[in-house]
Amino acid sequence: MNFKVLIADDDYINRKLLISLLKKELYQVEVLEAVDGESALALSQENKDIELILVDVEMPMIDGSAFIKKYRYENPNSNVPILAISSNDLRAKEVLYMGANNFLMKPITSDKLLDAIVNIQN
């Protein structure tokens, strides 16, 4: 059985790094990739079995903060945890207010990612 994760990040290398870290730690993971908040919203509507969302805060079109706000509004009963990721720690309070379950600073390491995911689940 796969653990289904949506990764929304406009940077290809960041998406591949997150996928690599997830597969190293979680082994059986199915990853959906979005390049911006708009495509992430579409994927989240098409895939109701997503179990975790990793979203970069700084993205074009719909940024991570707006994605979180819109996702939470459109899915008020959703228990899907959202982990916001950014290189700007000044955005942490904003994304947590919008509905992110946790905030993670770049650069991402395997330990930091796994700790953040575990802390979301508890």
Backbone atoms as SQL, in Angstrom:
CREATE TABLE atoms (id INTEGER PRIMARY KEY, chain TEXT, resi INTEGER, resn TEXT, atom TEXT, x REAL, y REAL, z REAL);
INSERT INTO atoms VALUES
  (1, 'A', 1, 'MET', 'N', 0.843, -1.181, 0.000),
  (2, 'A', 1, 'MET', 'CA', 0.000, 0.000, 0.000),
  (3, 'A', 1, 'MET', 'C', 0.891, 1.247, 0.000),
  (4, 'A', 2, 'ASN', 'N', 0.587, 2.176, -0.870),
  (5, 'A', 2, 'ASN', 'CA', 1.379, 3.395, -0.996),
  (6, 'A', 2, 'ASN', 'C', 0.838, 4.519, -0.128),
  (7, 'A', 3, 'PHE', 'N', 1.746, 5.321, 0.370),
  (8, 'A', 3, 'PHE', 'CA', 1.428, 6.547, 1.088),
  (9, 'A', 3, 'PHE', 'C', 1.422, 7.640, 0.026),
  (10, 'A', 4, 'LYS', 'N', 0.276, 8.299, -0.205),
  (11, 'A', 4, 'LYS', 'CA', 0.143, 9.259, -1.307),
  (12, 'A', 4, 'LYS', 'C', 0.429, 10.678, -0.825),
  (13, 'A', 5, 'VAL', 'N', 1.403, 11.307, -1.485),
  (14, 'A', 5, 'VAL', 'CA', 1.867, 12.650, -1.125),
  (15, 'A', 5, 'VAL', 'C', 1.770, 13.575, -2.336),
  (16, 'A', 6, 'LEU', 'N', 1.291, 14.787, -2.089),
  (17, 'A', 6, 'LEU', 'CA', 1.296, 15.839, -3.105),
  (18, 'A', 6, 'LEU', 'C', 2.412, 16.803, -2.756),
  (19, 'A', 7, 'ILE', 'N', 3.310, 17.028, -3.723),
  (20, 'A', 7, 'ILE', 'CA', 4.392, 18.002, -3.566),
  (21, 'A', 7, 'ILE', 'C', 4.136, 19.149, -4.527),
  (22, 'A', 8, 'ALA', 'N', 4.035, 20.357, -3.980),
  (23, 'A', 8, 'ALA', 'CA', 3.848, 21.548, -4.792),
  (24, 'A', 8, 'ALA', 'C', 5.067, 22.444, -4.622),
  (25, 'A', 9, 'ASP', 'N', 5.861, 22.543, -5.671),
  (26, 'A', 9, 'ASP', 'CA', 7.063, 23.376, -5.653),
  (27, 'A', 9, 'ASP', 'C', 7.402, 23.724, -7.091),
  (28, 'A', 10, 'ASP', 'N', 7.692, 24.983, -7.349),
  (29, 'A', 10, 'ASP', 'CA', 7.998, 25.409, -8.711),
  (30, 'A', 10, 'ASP', 'C', 9.405, 25.013, -9.143),
  (31, 'A', 11, 'ASP', 'N', 10.235, 24.588, -8.211),
  (32, 'A', 11, 'ASP', 'CA', 11.609, 24.212, -8.529),
  (33, 'A', 11, 'ASP', 'C', 11.725, 22.694, -8.711),
  (34, 'A', 12, 'TYR', 'N', 12.087, 22.285, -9.905),
  (35, 'A', 12, 'TYR', 'CA', 12.199, 20.865, -10.253),
  (36, 'A', 12, 'TYR', 'C', 13.156, 20.125, -9.315),
  (37, 'A', 13, 'ILE', 'N', 14.290, 20.723, -9.045),
  (38, 'A', 13, 'ILE', 'CA', 15.300, 20.078, -8.199),
  (39, 'A', 13, 'ILE', 'C', 14.772, 19.890, -6.777),
  (40, 'A', 14, 'ASN', 'N', 14.065, 20.884, -6.258),
  (41, 'A', 14, 'ASN', 'CA', 13.487, 20.748, -4.915),
  (42, 'A', 14, 'ASN', 'C', 12.465, 19.618, -4.871),
  (43, 'A', 15, 'ARG', 'N', 11.635, 19.508, -5.914),
  (44, 'A', 15, 'ARG', 'CA', 10.648, 18.418, -5.953),
  (45, 'A', 15, 'ARG', 'C', 11.346, 17.065, -5.960),
  (46, 'A', 16, 'LYS', 'N', 12.383, 16.932, -6.771),
  (47, 'A', 16, 'LYS', 'CA', 13.095, 15.651, -6.863),
  (48, 'A', 16, 'LYS', 'C', 13.814, 15.325, -5.552),
  (49, 'A', 17, 'LEU', 'N', 14.349, 16.335, -4.873),
  (50, 'A', 17, 'LEU', 'CA', 14.985, 16.124, -3.576),
  (51, 'A', 17, 'LEU', 'C', 13.956, 15.602, -2.568),
  (52, 'A', 18, 'LEU', 'N', 12.793, 16.245, -2.514),
  (53, 'A', 18, 'LEU', 'CA', 11.750, 15.806, -1.585),
  (54, 'A', 18, 'LEU', 'C', 11.290, 14.380, -1.891),
  (55, 'A', 19, 'ILE', 'N', 11.138, 14.073, -3.169),
  (56, 'A', 19, 'ILE', 'CA', 10.738, 12.715, -3.559),
  (57, 'A', 19, 'ILE', 'C', 11.790, 11.711, -3.109),
  (58, 'A', 20, 'SER', 'N', 13.047, 12.030, -3.344),
  (59, 'A', 20, 'SER', 'CA', 14.131, 11.141, -2.946),
  (60, 'A', 20, 'SER', 'C', 14.144, 10.917, -1.433),
  (61, 'A', 21, 'LEU', 'N', 13.987, 11.987, -0.659),
  (62, 'A', 21, 'LEU', 'CA', 13.973, 11.873, 0.792),
  (63, 'A', 21, 'LEU', 'C', 12.777, 11.060, 1.276),
  (64, 'A', 22, 'LEU', 'N', 11.619, 11.288, 0.674),
  (65, 'A', 22, 'LEU', 'CA', 10.422, 10.536, 1.066),
  (66, 'A', 22, 'LEU', 'C', 10.577, 9.048, 0.768),
  (67, 'A', 23, 'LYS', 'N', 11.087, 8.747, -0.417),
  (68, 'A', 23, 'LYS', 'CA', 11.235, 7.339, -0.788),
  (69, 'A', 23, 'LYS', 'C', 12.288, 6.638, 0.066),
  (70, 'A', 24, 'LYS', 'N', 13.285, 7.380, 0.502),
  (71, 'A', 24, 'LYS', 'CA', 14.309, 6.816, 1.373),
  (72, 'A', 24, 'LYS', 'C', 13.723, 6.478, 2.743),
  (73, 'A', 25, 'GLU', 'N', 12.858, 7.340, 3.255),
  (74, 'A', 25, 'GLU', 'CA', 12.317, 7.178, 4.607),
  (75, 'A', 25, 'GLU', 'C', 11.015, 6.377, 4.651),
  (76, 'A', 26, 'LEU', 'N', 10.164, 6.542, 3.651),
  (77, 'A', 26, 'LEU', 'CA', 8.834, 5.922, 3.695),
  (78, 'A', 26, 'LEU', 'C', 8.704, 4.727, 2.765),
  (79, 'A', 27, 'TYR', 'N', 9.677, 4.535, 1.906),
  (80, 'A', 27, 'TYR', 'CA', 9.742, 3.405, 0.976),
  (81, 'A', 27, 'TYR', 'C', 8.595, 3.391, -0.028),
  (82, 'A', 28, 'GLN', 'N', 7.408, 3.006, 0.395),
  (83, 'A', 28, 'GLN', 'CA', 6.296, 2.896, -0.548),
  (84, 'A', 28, 'GLN', 'C', 5.490, 4.185, -0.536),
  (85, 'A', 29, 'VAL', 'N', 5.926, 5.091, -1.354),
  (86, 'A', 29, 'VAL', 'CA', 5.270, 6.390, -1.434),
  (87, 'A', 29, 'VAL', 'C', 4.904, 6.662, -2.887),
  (88, 'A', 30, 'GLU', 'N', 3.707, 7.172, -3.084),
  (89, 'A', 30, 'GLU', 'CA', 3.270, 7.613, -4.410),
  (90, 'A', 30, 'GLU', 'C', 3.236, 9.129, -4.367),
  (91, 'A', 31, 'VAL', 'N', 3.923, 9.771, -5.294),
  (92, 'A', 31, 'VAL', 'CA', 4.050, 11.224, -5.267),
  (93, 'A', 31, 'VAL', 'C', 3.373, 11.850, -6.482),
  (94, 'A', 32, 'LEU', 'N', 2.558, 12.859, -6.205),
  (95, 'A', 32, 'LEU', 'CA', 1.984, 13.702, -7.236),
  (96, 'A', 32, 'LEU', 'C', 2.758, 15.010, -7.204),
  (97, 'A', 33, 'GLU', 'N', 3.107, 15.534, -8.372),
  (98, 'A', 33, 'GLU', 'CA', 3.902, 16.752, -8.440),
  (99, 'A', 33, 'GLU', 'C', 3.116, 17.896, -9.070),
  (100, 'A', 34, 'ALA', 'N', 3.221, 19.069, -8.442),
  (101, 'A', 34, 'ALA', 'CA', 2.609, 20.283, -8.972),
  (102, 'A', 34, 'ALA', 'C', 3.678, 21.373, -9.016),
  (103, 'A', 35, 'VAL', 'N', 3.625, 22.209, -10.053),
  (104, 'A', 35, 'VAL', 'CA', 4.623, 23.273, -10.220),
  (105, 'A', 35, 'VAL', 'C', 4.165, 24.610, -9.646),
  (106, 'A', 36, 'ASP', 'N', 2.903, 24.689, -9.224),
  (107, 'A', 36, 'ASP', 'CA', 2.379, 25.909, -8.609),
  (108, 'A', 36, 'ASP', 'C', 1.123, 25.562, -7.821),
  (109, 'A', 37, 'GLY', 'N', 0.624, 26.530, -7.079),
  (110, 'A', 37, 'GLY', 'CA', -0.549, 26.306, -6.248),
  (111, 'A', 37, 'GLY', 'C', -1.797, 25.975, -7.039),
  (112, 'A', 38, 'GLU', 'N', -1.913, 26.532, -8.218),
  (113, 'A', 38, 'GLU', 'CA', -3.091, 26.272, -9.052),
  (114, 'A', 38, 'GLU', 'C', -3.160, 24.799, -9.470),
  (115, 'A', 39, 'SER', 'N', -2.055, 24.273, -9.961),
  (116, 'A', 39, 'SER', 'CA', -2.051, 22.859, -10.364),
  (117, 'A', 39, 'SER', 'C', -2.153, 21.953, -9.137),
  (118, 'A', 40, 'ALA', 'N', -1.626, 22.388, -7.991),
  (119, 'A', 40, 'ALA', 'CA', -1.756, 21.609, -6.753),
  (120, 'A', 40, 'ALA', 'C', -3.213, 21.514, -6.327),
  (121, 'A', 41, 'LEU', 'N', -3.950, 22.606, -6.446),
  (122, 'A', 41, 'LEU', 'CA', -5.378, 22.571, -6.115),
  (123, 'A', 41, 'LEU', 'C', -6.123, 21.600, -7.022),
  (124, 'A', 42, 'ALA', 'N', -5.806, 21.634, -8.314),
  (125, 'A', 42, 'ALA', 'CA', -6.458, 20.715, -9.251),
  (126, 'A', 42, 'ALA', 'C', -6.142, 19.261, -8.899),
  (127, 'A', 43, 'LEU', 'N', -4.889, 18.971, -8.618),
  (128, 'A', 43, 'LEU', 'CA', -4.502, 17.600, -8.253),
  (129, 'A', 43, 'LEU', 'C', -5.169, 17.152, -6.952),
  (130, 'A', 44, 'SER', 'N', -5.292, 18.073, -6.009),
  (131, 'A', 44, 'SER', 'CA', -5.914, 17.716, -4.729),
  (132, 'A', 44, 'SER', 'C', -7.404, 17.416, -4.907),
  (133, 'A', 45, 'GLN', 'N', -8.036, 18.046, -5.865),
  (134, 'A', 45, 'GLN', 'CA', -9.452, 17.774, -6.135),
  (135, 'A', 45, 'GLN', 'C', -9.632, 16.450, -6.881),
  (136, 'A', 46, 'GLU', 'N', -8.679, 16.108, -7.725),
  (137, 'A', 46, 'GLU', 'CA', -8.747, 14.866, -8.506),
  (138, 'A', 46, 'GLU', 'C', -8.329, 13.644, -7.698),
  (139, 'A', 47, 'ASN', 'N', -7.588, 13.847, -6.622),
  (140, 'A', 47, 'ASN', 'CA', -7.026, 12.749, -5.825),
  (141, 'A', 47, 'ASN', 'C', -7.407, 12.926, -4.359),
  (142, 'A', 48, 'LYS', 'N', -8.573, 12.460, -4.018),
  (143, 'A', 48, 'LYS', 'CA', -9.084, 12.629, -2.649),
  (144, 'A', 48, 'LYS', 'C', -8.382, 11.724, -1.641),
  (145, 'A', 49, 'ASP', 'N', -7.513, 10.829, -2.111),
  (146, 'A', 49, 'ASP', 'CA', -6.826, 9.906, -1.212),
  (147, 'A', 49, 'ASP', 'C', -5.415, 10.377, -0.835),
  (148, 'A', 50, 'ILE', 'N', -5.110, 11.650, -1.072),
  (149, 'A', 50, 'ILE', 'CA', -3.819, 12.219, -0.673),
  (150, 'A', 50, 'ILE', 'C', -3.742, 12.195, 0.851),
  (151, 'A', 51, 'GLU', 'N', -2.582, 11.776, 1.366),
  (152, 'A', 51, 'GLU', 'CA', -2.412, 11.653, 2.812),
  (153, 'A', 51, 'GLU', 'C', -1.502, 12.719, 3.417),
  (154, 'A', 52, 'LEU', 'N', -0.780, 13.456, 2.559),
  (155, 'A', 52, 'LEU', 'CA', 0.129, 14.501, 3.028),
  (156, 'A', 52, 'LEU', 'C', 0.379, 15.464, 1.879),
  (157, 'A', 53, 'ILE', 'N', 0.442, 16.760, 2.211),
  (158, 'A', 53, 'ILE', 'CA', 0.772, 17.778, 1.211),
  (159, 'A', 53, 'ILE', 'C', 2.011, 18.524, 1.682),
  (160, 'A', 54, 'LEU', 'N', 3.014, 18.582, 0.812),
  (161, 'A', 54, 'LEU', 'CA', 4.214, 19.386, 1.044),
  (162, 'A', 54, 'LEU', 'C', 4.143, 20.545, 0.068),
  (163, 'A', 55, 'VAL', 'N', 4.139, 21.766, 0.572),
  (164, 'A', 55, 'VAL', 'CA', 3.957, 22.920, -0.308),
  (165, 'A', 55, 'VAL', 'C', 5.015, 23.983, -0.047),
  (166, 'A', 56, 'ASP', 'N', 5.662, 24.396, -1.132),
  (167, 'A', 56, 'ASP', 'CA', 6.610, 25.507, -1.064),
  (168, 'A', 56, 'ASP', 'C', 5.807, 26.786, -0.898),
  (169, 'A', 57, 'VAL', 'N', 6.279, 27.693, -0.070),
  (170, 'A', 57, 'VAL', 'CA', 5.549, 28.923, 0.179),
  (171, 'A', 57, 'VAL', 'C', 5.688, 29.887, -0.995),
  (172, 'A', 58, 'GLU', 'N', 6.887, 30.007, -1.562),
  (173, 'A', 58, 'GLU', 'CA', 7.115, 30.940, -2.659),
  (174, 'A', 58, 'GLU', 'C', 6.975, 30.239, -4.006),
  (175, 'A', 59, 'MET', 'N', 5.820, 30.432, -4.653),
  (176, 'A', 59, 'MET', 'CA', 5.560, 29.854, -5.979),
  (177, 'A', 59, 'MET', 'C', 4.810, 30.871, -6.819),
  (178, 'A', 60, 'PRO', 'N', 4.879, 30.714, -8.137),
  (179, 'A', 60, 'PRO', 'CA', 4.117, 31.611, -9.012),
  (180, 'A', 60, 'PRO', 'C', 2.632, 31.249, -9.024),
  (181, 'A', 61, 'MET', 'N', 1.844, 32.085, -9.661),
  (182, 'A', 61, 'MET', 'CA', 0.396, 31.906, -9.818),
  (183, 'A', 61, 'MET', 'C', -0.282, 31.971, -8.448),
  (184, 'A', 62, 'ILE', 'N', -0.471, 30.854, -7.813),
  (185, 'A', 62, 'ILE', 'CA', -1.007, 30.803, -6.447),
  (186, 'A', 62, 'ILE', 'C', 0.140, 30.329, -5.556),
  (187, 'A', 63, 'ASP', 'N', 0.574, 31.193, -4.624),
  (188, 'A', 63, 'ASP', 'CA', 1.698, 30.798, -3.769),
  (189, 'A', 63, 'ASP', 'C', 1.225, 29.816, -2.696),
  (190, 'A', 64, 'GLY', 'N', 2.159, 29.331, -1.893),
  (191, 'A', 64, 'GLY', 'CA', 1.843, 28.319, -0.903),
  (192, 'A', 64, 'GLY', 'C', 0.826, 28.765, 0.131),
  (193, 'A', 65, 'SER', 'N', 0.941, 30.000, 0.573),
  (194, 'A', 65, 'SER', 'CA', 0.006, 30.527, 1.566),
  (195, 'A', 65, 'SER', 'C', -1.415, 30.573, 1.002),
  (196, 'A', 66, 'ALA', 'N', -1.556, 31.073, -0.205),
  (197, 'A', 66, 'ALA', 'CA', -2.878, 31.138, -0.844),
  (198, 'A', 66, 'ALA', 'C', -3.415, 29.735, -1.131),
  (199, 'A', 67, 'PHE', 'N', -2.516, 28.814, -1.517),
  (200, 'A', 67, 'PHE', 'CA', -2.943, 27.435, -1.736),
  (201, 'A', 67, 'PHE', 'C', -3.537, 26.853, -0.458),
  (202, 'A', 68, 'ILE', 'N', -2.819, 27.021, 0.660),
  (203, 'A', 68, 'ILE', 'CA', -3.274, 26.466, 1.933),
  (204, 'A', 68, 'ILE', 'C', -4.640, 27.044, 2.308),
  (205, 'A', 69, 'LYS', 'N', -4.773, 28.347, 2.202),
  (206, 'A', 69, 'LYS', 'CA', -6.037, 29.007, 2.543),
  (207, 'A', 69, 'LYS', 'C', -7.179, 28.471, 1.680),
  (208, 'A', 70, 'LYS', 'N', -6.943, 28.381, 0.385),
  (209, 'A', 70, 'LYS', 'CA', -7.989, 27.920, -0.540),
  (210, 'A', 70, 'LYS', 'C', -8.277, 26.426, -0.325),
  (211, 'A', 71, 'TYR', 'N', -7.249, 25.626, -0.121),
  (212, 'A', 71, 'TYR', 'CA', -7.443, 24.197, 0.104),
  (213, 'A', 71, 'TYR', 'C', -8.285, 23.969, 1.360),
  (214, 'A', 72, 'ARG', 'N', -7.943, 24.651, 2.439),
  (215, 'A', 72, 'ARG', 'CA', -8.687, 24.500, 3.697),
  (216, 'A', 72, 'ARG', 'C', -10.131, 24.986, 3.548),
  (217, 'A', 73, 'TYR', 'N', -10.342, 26.051, 2.781),
  (218, 'A', 73, 'TYR', 'CA', -11.694, 26.567, 2.549),
  (219, 'A', 73, 'TYR', 'C', -12.528, 25.576, 1.742),
  (220, 'A', 74, 'GLU', 'N', -11.925, 25.006, 0.689),
  (221, 'A', 74, 'GLU', 'CA', -12.644, 24.086, -0.185),
  (222, 'A', 74, 'GLU', 'C', -12.812, 22.700, 0.425),
  (223, 'A', 75, 'ASN', 'N', -12.009, 22.377, 1.420),
  (224, 'A', 75, 'ASN', 'CA', -12.037, 21.055, 2.060),
  (225, 'A', 75, 'ASN', 'C', -12.097, 21.216, 3.581),
  (226, 'A', 76, 'PRO', 'N', -13.171, 21.799, 4.090),
  (227, 'A', 76, 'PRO', 'CA', -13.219, 22.123, 5.520),
  (228, 'A', 76, 'PRO', 'C', -13.152, 20.910, 6.449),
  (229, 'A', 77, 'ASN', 'N', -13.516, 19.742, 5.959),
  (230, 'A', 77, 'ASN', 'CA', -13.496, 18.542, 6.789),
  (231, 'A', 77, 'ASN', 'C', -12.259, 17.681, 6.558),
  (232, 'A', 78, 'SER', 'N', -11.333, 18.185, 5.771),
  (233, 'A', 78, 'SER', 'CA', -10.136, 17.412, 5.440),
  (234, 'A', 78, 'SER', 'C', -9.178, 17.351, 6.625),
  (235, 'A', 79, 'ASN', 'N', -8.684, 16.154, 6.868),
  (236, 'A', 79, 'ASN', 'CA', -7.660, 15.950, 7.899),
  (237, 'A', 79, 'ASN', 'C', -6.276, 15.813, 7.292),
  (238, 'A', 80, 'VAL', 'N', -6.146, 16.111, 6.000),
  (239, 'A', 80, 'VAL', 'CA', -4.853, 15.967, 5.328),
  (240, 'A', 80, 'VAL', 'C', -3.884, 16.995, 5.900),
  (241, 'A', 81, 'PRO', 'N', -2.776, 16.530, 6.462),
  (242, 'A', 81, 'PRO', 'CA', -1.794, 17.468, 6.995),
  (243, 'A', 81, 'PRO', 'C', -1.035, 18.182, 5.872),
  (244, 'A', 82, 'ILE', 'N', -0.746, 19.439, 6.119),
  (245, 'A', 82, 'ILE', 'CA', 0.010, 20.253, 5.166),
  (246, 'A', 82, 'ILE', 'C', 1.289, 20.728, 5.839),
  (247, 'A', 83, 'LEU', 'N', 2.401, 20.448, 5.182),
  (248, 'A', 83, 'LEU', 'CA', 3.713, 20.896, 5.635),
  (249, 'A', 83, 'LEU', 'C', 4.180, 21.988, 4.678),
  (250, 'A', 84, 'ALA', 'N', 4.297, 23.210, 5.182),
  (251, 'A', 84, 'ALA', 'CA', 4.762, 24.337, 4.374),
  (252, 'A', 84, 'ALA', 'C', 6.282, 24.412, 4.465),
  (253, 'A', 85, 'ILE', 'N', 6.914, 24.695, 3.325),
  (254, 'A', 85, 'ILE', 'CA', 8.374, 24.734, 3.242),
  (255, 'A', 85, 'ILE', 'C', 8.804, 26.063, 2.627),
  (256, 'A', 86, 'SER', 'N', 9.809, 26.688, 3.241),
  (257, 'A', 86, 'SER', 'CA', 10.282, 27.967, 2.712),
  (258, 'A', 86, 'SER', 'C', 11.703, 28.249, 3.176),
  (259, 'A', 87, 'SER', 'N', 12.366, 29.128, 2.439),
  (260, 'A', 87, 'SER', 'CA', 13.670, 29.623, 2.861),
  (261, 'A', 87, 'SER', 'C', 13.502, 30.931, 3.641),
  (262, 'A', 88, 'ASN', 'N', 12.275, 31.398, 3.770),
  (263, 'A', 88, 'ASN', 'CA', 11.962, 32.648, 4.452),
  (264, 'A', 88, 'ASN', 'C', 11.173, 32.356, 5.728),
  (265, 'A', 89, 'ASP', 'N', 11.839, 32.375, 6.870),
  (266, 'A', 89, 'ASP', 'CA', 11.166, 32.037, 8.123),
  (267, 'A', 89, 'ASP', 'C', 10.150, 33.086, 8.551),
  (268, 'A', 90, 'LEU', 'N', 10.138, 34.236, 7.910),
  (269, 'A', 90, 'LEU', 'CA', 9.151, 35.265, 8.221),
  (270, 'A', 90, 'LEU', 'C', 7.745, 34.870, 7.769),
  (271, 'A', 91, 'ARG', 'N', 7.652, 33.874, 6.900),
  (272, 'A', 91, 'ARG', 'CA', 6.347, 33.424, 6.395),
  (273, 'A', 91, 'ARG', 'C', 5.728, 32.324, 7.265),
  (274, 'A', 92, 'ALA', 'N', 6.463, 31.823, 8.246),
  (275, 'A', 92, 'ALA', 'CA', 5.989, 30.698, 9.061),
  (276, 'A', 92, 'ALA', 'C', 4.665, 31.014, 9.752),
  (277, 'A', 93, 'LYS', 'N', 4.600, 32.119, 10.434),
  (278, 'A', 93, 'LYS', 'CA', 3.387, 32.478, 11.172),
  (279, 'A', 93, 'LYS', 'C', 2.191, 32.594, 10.223),
  (280, 'A', 94, 'GLU', 'N', 2.413, 33.184, 9.066),
  (281, 'A', 94, 'GLU', 'CA', 1.356, 33.377, 8.070),
  (282, 'A', 94, 'GLU', 'C', 0.784, 32.036, 7.601),
  (283, 'A', 95, 'VAL', 'N', 1.661, 31.104, 7.207),
  (284, 'A', 95, 'VAL', 'CA', 1.164, 29.835, 6.668),
  (285, 'A', 95, 'VAL', 'C', 0.531, 28.971, 7.748),
  (286, 'A', 96, 'LEU', 'N', 1.021, 29.057, 8.968),
  (287, 'A', 96, 'LEU', 'CA', 0.395, 28.317, 10.068),
  (288, 'A', 96, 'LEU', 'C', -0.997, 28.878, 10.343),
  (289, 'A', 97, 'TYR', 'N', -1.137, 30.185, 10.255),
  (290, 'A', 97, 'TYR', 'CA', -2.444, 30.820, 10.421),
  (291, 'A', 97, 'TYR', 'C', -3.411, 30.391, 9.310),
  (292, 'A', 98, 'MET', 'N', -2.901, 30.234, 8.095),
  (293, 'A', 98, 'MET', 'CA', -3.737, 29.836, 6.955),
  (294, 'A', 98, 'MET', 'C', -4.176, 28.374, 7.035),
  (295, 'A', 99, 'GLY', 'N', -3.497, 27.580, 7.863),
  (296, 'A', 99, 'GLY', 'CA', -3.928, 26.205, 8.020),
  (297, 'A', 99, 'GLY', 'C', -2.867, 25.143, 7.829),
  (298, 'A', 100, 'ALA', 'N', -1.612, 25.553, 7.659),
  (299, 'A', 100, 'ALA', 'CA', -0.545, 24.550, 7.589),
  (300, 'A', 100, 'ALA', 'C', -0.402, 23.902, 8.960),
  (301, 'A', 101, 'ASN', 'N', -0.061, 22.632, 8.972),
  (302, 'A', 101, 'ASN', 'CA', 0.124, 21.914, 10.228),
  (303, 'A', 101, 'ASN', 'C', 1.533, 22.063, 10.785),
  (304, 'A', 102, 'ASN', 'N', 2.474, 22.367, 9.899),
  (305, 'A', 102, 'ASN', 'CA', 3.859, 22.509, 10.328),
  (306, 'A', 102, 'ASN', 'C', 4.595, 23.349, 9.295),
  (307, 'A', 103, 'PHE', 'N', 5.743, 23.884, 9.683),
  (308, 'A', 103, 'PHE', 'CA', 6.567, 24.721, 8.808),
  (309, 'A', 103, 'PHE', 'C', 7.987, 24.203, 8.866),
  (310, 'A', 104, 'LEU', 'N', 8.619, 24.112, 7.720),
  (311, 'A', 104, 'LEU', 'CA', 9.981, 23.597, 7.630),
  (312, 'A', 104, 'LEU', 'C', 10.837, 24.558, 6.816),
  (313, 'A', 105, 'MET', 'N', 12.000, 24.898, 7.380),
  (314, 'A', 105, 'MET', 'CA', 12.940, 25.793, 6.691),
  (315, 'A', 105, 'MET', 'C', 13.836, 25.024, 5.735),
  (316, 'A', 106, 'LYS', 'N', 14.103, 25.628, 4.584),
  (317, 'A', 106, 'LYS', 'CA', 15.094, 25.089, 3.661),
  (318, 'A', 106, 'LYS', 'C', 16.470, 25.478, 4.195),
  (319, 'A', 107, 'PRO', 'N', 17.496, 24.717, 3.962),
  (320, 'A', 107, 'PRO', 'CA', 17.551, 23.496, 3.157),
  (321, 'A', 107, 'PRO', 'C', 16.963, 22.305, 3.926),
  (322, 'A', 108, 'ILE', 'N', 16.372, 21.411, 3.174),
  (323, 'A', 108, 'ILE', 'CA', 15.702, 20.243, 3.727),
  (324, 'A', 108, 'ILE', 'C', 16.701, 19.088, 3.845),
  (325, 'A', 109, 'THR', 'N', 16.675, 18.439, 4.992),
  (326, 'A', 109, 'THR', 'CA', 17.451, 17.214, 5.174),
  (327, 'A', 109, 'THR', 'C', 16.466, 16.085, 5.464),
  (328, 'A', 110, 'SER', 'N', 16.928, 14.882, 5.333),
  (329, 'A', 110, 'SER', 'CA', 16.093, 13.723, 5.602),
  (330, 'A', 110, 'SER', 'C', 15.566, 13.744, 7.037),
  (331, 'A', 111, 'ASP', 'N', 16.437, 14.045, 7.992),
  (332, 'A', 111, 'ASP', 'CA', 16.032, 14.084, 9.396),
  (333, 'A', 111, 'ASP', 'C', 14.993, 15.175, 9.665),
  (334, 'A', 112, 'LYS', 'N', 15.224, 16.363, 9.115),
  (335, 'A', 112, 'LYS', 'CA', 14.284, 17.459, 9.326),
  (336, 'A', 112, 'LYS', 'C', 12.916, 17.134, 8.728),
  (337, 'A', 113, 'LEU', 'N', 12.914, 16.539, 7.539),
  (338, 'A', 113, 'LEU', 'CA', 11.653, 16.199, 6.887),
  (339, 'A', 113, 'LEU', 'C', 10.901, 15.129, 7.670),
  (340, 'A', 114, 'LEU', 'N', 11.586, 14.084, 8.054),
  (341, 'A', 114, 'LEU', 'CA', 10.959, 12.992, 8.792),
  (342, 'A', 114, 'LEU', 'C', 10.432, 13.496, 10.143),
  (343, 'A', 115, 'ASP', 'N', 11.216, 14.308, 10.843),
  (344, 'A', 115, 'ASP', 'CA', 10.755, 14.872, 12.116),
  (345, 'A', 115, 'ASP', 'C', 9.497, 15.718, 11.930),
  (346, 'A', 116, 'ALA', 'N', 9.475, 16.531, 10.890),
  (347, 'A', 116, 'ALA', 'CA', 8.318, 17.379, 10.623),
  (348, 'A', 116, 'ALA', 'C', 7.082, 16.535, 10.322),
  (349, 'A', 117, 'ILE', 'N', 7.251, 15.470, 9.551),
  (350, 'A', 117, 'ILE', 'CA', 6.124, 14.593, 9.211),
  (351, 'A', 117, 'ILE', 'C', 5.630, 13.874, 10.465),
  (352, 'A', 118, 'VAL', 'N', 6.536, 13.369, 11.273),
  (353, 'A', 118, 'VAL', 'CA', 6.156, 12.682, 12.512),
  (354, 'A', 118, 'VAL', 'C', 5.429, 13.648, 13.442),
  (355, 'A', 119, 'ASN', 'N', 5.922, 14.873, 13.552),
  (356, 'A', 119, 'ASN', 'CA', 5.282, 15.855, 14.429),
  (357, 'A', 119, 'ASN', 'C', 3.897, 16.273, 13.944),
  (358, 'A', 120, 'ILE', 'N', 3.660, 16.205, 12.648),
  (359, 'A', 120, 'ILE', 'CA', 2.329, 16.487, 12.098),
  (360, 'A', 120, 'ILE', 'C', 1.364, 15.405, 12.533),
  (361, 'A', 121, 'GLN', 'N', 1.817, 14.156, 12.490),
  (362, 'A', 121, 'GLN', 'CA', 0.940, 13.015, 12.748),
  (363, 'A', 121, 'GLN', 'C', 0.570, 12.894, 14.229),
  (364, 'A', 122, 'ASN', 'N', 1.334, 13.520, 15.103),
  (365, 'A', 122, 'ASN', 'CA', 1.049, 13.401, 16.551),
  (366, 'A', 122, 'ASN', 'C', 0.197, 14.527, 17.064);
